């Protein structure tokens, strides 16, 4: 029998002339039956309504006669999103439904962009639905009497959970949710059940927990991580949309592949073909992988196609919030024909006018490309149209691999983060800042999360000691004595400590940012301190699509004025390139195996035939059971090029490991360069590679971690990870708004702390975490181990070549990023390299934007 709430929702769909998808009907039934779980639905399939409408139906079922007159219901639904930009669209959609149904509800948002007045209004009167971010949830938990805010909470929803899973922001969600579940148990004591088991069951019925996720490789685990260890599996369901979302993918093939760049990561040579696609489309999003690349592409389009001025815009995370909001509103209003953007528009923002997406350069992951492709045709039943633009020749094969992976349904997994002590320390102080906590209760709550299921009591006690007395090492410094204990209650009593902690809540760490403003007033966005510090008054640079002249820096603000110069510096941001994902790497190797066997069924492979023919003529095309190593000599020394095709992070670790193992045979100094396809070892003397290959231990995983630590400066890698850990864990304070501490001072502080811990407290949990993160994330140790096992079973093909091959040349270009002083442009250096190695077939390289001469460039330019 249909319930009153279901009847109302059915009538609403009918009035809208909309069809309710089977997965939406299933979601409605599952939700109203009291289950929690995970909704797996592609972007643009109606997933927001799939969860919000059943929630409304549940409320109407509870109040069938007066649901249109009930006001001041308290906070009933908490909706978490990873991006602030998502909250505006979702809020409007939800408010429209409530208005249609006559519900006198308020749907509100609370993010870093929310004004002080709106935050104060939230405190005075709670909305029925609140959309917020993980950071803002923890800020709410840092307020006095926060339990009153959540006393009526019925459902917790985490949107785009796949984006948070595997990050410290995801751990924030787990910890915040553990507190909300505990509050639900406390509030359930008003019911008749007196025993703890009955109260817990009541609480689980009272607070439903749902995640919304796109398709990833570990959906079941994703649900387990969100719900935690204590959730009864009988109350858990997985709802899959199974919507046939059509995605049409087409690669943009260079007209003359022989003359297309073998290396580079800009792709502007294909601008004419890209603009032909834009001209034929209604509205287009051009996705780039970095903010610098988006600035370059925007500048190139305006230079060459000035008619697009006024109907195109740019959108990335460093632009001022008002500018980004204007772009989003203009997209909705169909006022823009083209937007150049980064991952800032990756997620579920609904831009109906967008009918075409163009991806510049490989997205390095299948799921990321699917997410971006879904920005076009972003409504049920629409076709998503996406174009792939290679930035160099071999990237075309990545385009073929992407299409094949999507066809096969191969998606990356998001491995959850475990035992992130820095996030736990921050969370403990957050609770101490508000109403305080009792150690035993908090330990049980934290243990119920997936992230801290293996947390030992002695480790928890060490963290308690750290926030109260500074631990073994910092007890003499008042700055680290944050929490006091009164009758077992851990609480922050210092207003200064509480204020500084609230300002520091969050796990997103980045280089110190400087706000960029016009001399005449108005903000453009933020740039990293490292870039601004290199500018002199009168220097010209491009930012936010404008040519700007630097005037001065005052109070952490860079003041600029308009410049008429047509050339200038392009800002760079930390982060840079993404590595090739494990899944895309595997499909890429499969495609390469097809090439080696003469299979040319993909248009991309056919286009690359001249390049592959040259590779086969000069060296070898490796099949799936083969591992290729190329060896040649030049004036620089003896070059060895290895081709695992496993991504640059794995290659960084493998290069250092193999260099270390070779040096055990013959002491040598190596210079290392790598890209996503392979890596180079360069020595000034002959490298005994034949002898190394005879040793079965050369590619062995035996003593892997020990060899890695010997081959790399593990101490320095851990020190770099410790900078962020120290920031998140509250060991350093980055400053008050407008008075941030300079980055070099923060680095000096964290380095000093790292050295002190290493020497006097080697068992410190944060130091241990920094070494573990260096292995797991900087070198992808688990993936490196799997790659070595694969290579150990392959036939080793060692080729002595006369000059660099098409596979080798891009890696040698990356070697130009080795630390050295130079006044030559990258274009001049690539041309010189081609002449030095007598590589006549290399096409003219892509000309990069202007750079300042006389700077030291490090590996991975």
Buried (B, 14 or more C-beta within 10 A) or exposed (E): EEBBBBBBBBEBBEEEEEEBBEBBBBBBBBBBEEBBBBBBBBBBBBBBBBBBBBBBBBBBBEBEEEBEEBEEBBBBBBBBBBBBBBBBBBBEBBBEBBEEBEBBBBBBBBBEBBEEEEEEBBEEEBBBBBBBBBBBBBBBBBBEEBBEBBBBBBBBBBBBBBBBBBBBBBBBBBBBBBBBBBBBBEBBEEEEBEEEEEBBBBBBBBBBBBBBBBBBBBBEBBBBBBBBEBBEEEBBBBBEBBBEBEBEBBBBBBEEBEEBBBBBBBBBBBBEBBBEBBEEBEBBBBBBBBBBBBBBBBBBBBEEBEEBEEEBBBBBBBBBBEBBBBBBEBBBEEBBBBBBBBBBBBBBBBBBBBBBBBBBBBBBBBBBBBBBBBBBBBEBBBEBBBBBBBBBBBBBBBBBBBBBBBEEEBBBBBBBBBBBBBBBBBBBBBBBBBBBBEBEEBBEBBBBBBBBBEBEEEBBEBBBEBBBBBBBBBBEEEEBBBBBBEEEBBBBEBEEBBEBBBBBBBBEBBBBBBBBBBEEEEBBBBBBBBBBBEBEEEBBBBBBBBBBBBBEBEEBBBBBEEBEEEEBBBBBBEEEBBBBBBBBBBBBBBBBBBBBEEEBEBBBBEBBEBBBEBBBEBBBBBBEEBBBBBBBEBEBBBBBBBBBBBBBBBBBBBBBBBBBBBBEBEEBEBBBBBBBBBBBBBBEEEBBBEEBEEEEEBBBBEEBEEBBBBBBEBBEBBBBBBBBBBBBBBBBBBBEEEEBBBBEBBBEBBBEBBEBBBEEBEEBBBBBBBBBBBBBEBBBBEBBBBBBEBBBEBEBBBBEBEBBBBBBBBBBBBBBBBEEEBEEBBBEBBBEBBEBBEBEBBBEBBBBBBBEEEEEBEBBB
